[in-house]
Amino acid sequence: MSSEDLHVPREVLSQEARLLHYAITSLKEELDAVDWYRQRADDTEDEALREILLHNMREEMEHAAMVLEWIRRCNGDFAGHLKTYLFTDNPIVGIERAMDTEAAESGGSGDAPSGGGGTGGVTIGSLKGRR
């Protein structure tokens, strides 16, 4: 059960935190299954079994995508980051560098993803490179 890996007592968690935990745990399980099926498909000598395993792998990808979409719809912070990084051809790390440069020039923290998908809460800025 996913509640076995909670870091605090369940009764302390908000519904939002609890549901996000369930979704994240489910996403991890789906991605593990994708990995397992892929490895087994690569390792088998039987072509029919390989076809079945790859089919199963793609089903798990579908499940992972569904959970990720639920997370996007229900969590503004994730939504903002997904909007920034997904479905773009720009260099992935380059996106963050461009945001950091833009934020530095405008006096911002550079942590808020473009598109304003954040929750509007207080942030402490980037901790990268700090000790």
N, C-alpha and C positions, 0 to 999 in steps of 0.2 A: 504494500500500500504506500502511496506517495507521501502520506503524512509521517511515515517513519523517518524521513530525512528532514523534517522541520527543525529549524535551529532554535526556535522559541516555542513555548507551549501554544497549542492551537487556539486556545481561548483568548490569547493575547492578540492574535492577528485580526486585522480588519478583513472583511469579506473580500475586498479588492486584492489584498496581499495573498490570501488563501487561494483564491481562484487563479491568480497569476502563477502561484507556486504549482498548482495542478497543471496549468498549461505548459509551463517551462519543463516540468518533469515529464509530461507526455511528449513534448517536442524532443527532449533528449532521448527518450525511449524509441521514438520513431526514427531518429537519426542513427541510433545504434543499430536498429534493425536494417536500415539501408546499408550500413557498413557490413554487417554480418552477411546479408544476402549477396552483396557484391563479391566479398571474399570467397564465399562458397561457390558462386558461379564461376569465378576465375579458376578455382581449384579443381572443379569436377571435370572428368574426362567424358562424361555422358552428355551429349548435346541436348537431349530432351530435358534432362534435369536442369542443365544450364538455362534453357529457355524458361522453365518454370521459376527458377530462382530469380532471374532477371525480371520476370513479370511481377513476382512478389516484391522485389526491390522497388519497382516503380509504384506499386500500391502504397508502400510505406512512404515514398516521396510525396504522394498525394496527401496522405494523412498528415505529414509534417507541414506541408503547405497550408492545409486547412487550419491547423493549430496556430501557425504563424500569423495567418490572417485574423484569427480571433484575437491574438495578442495585439496586433496592429489596431484593430477596431476598439479595443478596450483599454489600451494604455497609450496615452499621448506621448510619453517620452520615447517609447519604442517606435511609435508611428513617425515621429519626427526623424529619427535616425534611419528608419527604413526608407522614408521618402528621400533622404539625402543620398544614401548609398546604393539603393537597388535600382535596377533598370537604367543604368547610365553606362556610357562607354568611357567615361573619364577614368584616369588612373585612380584606383581606390584610395591610396594614401595621399595622392595629390589633391583629392577632394578636401580632406582634413587640413592639409597644408594651406590650401587656398582659403578655407574658412578661418584658420588661425591668422593668416596674413590680413584678411579683411577685418577680422575682429580687432587686431592690433592697431590697424589704421583708424578704426572707428572708435577705439577705446573700450570695446567689449571684451568678454572673456574668451570667445571662440568656442565655447562648449555647446551652445544652443545650435541644433541642426537647422539648416535652412528649411523654410516652409512653416516655421512657427508651430511645430507639432508638440512642443513641450507643454507641461502642465502649468507653467507660470509660477512655479515655486522658486524659492531662493536657492542659488547655487553658490559654491565656493570657488568656482573657477577651475582651471586645469591644474592637476597635480602632477602632470608629466614632468619629469626631470627635477622634481623637488624632493628634498629629504627632510 
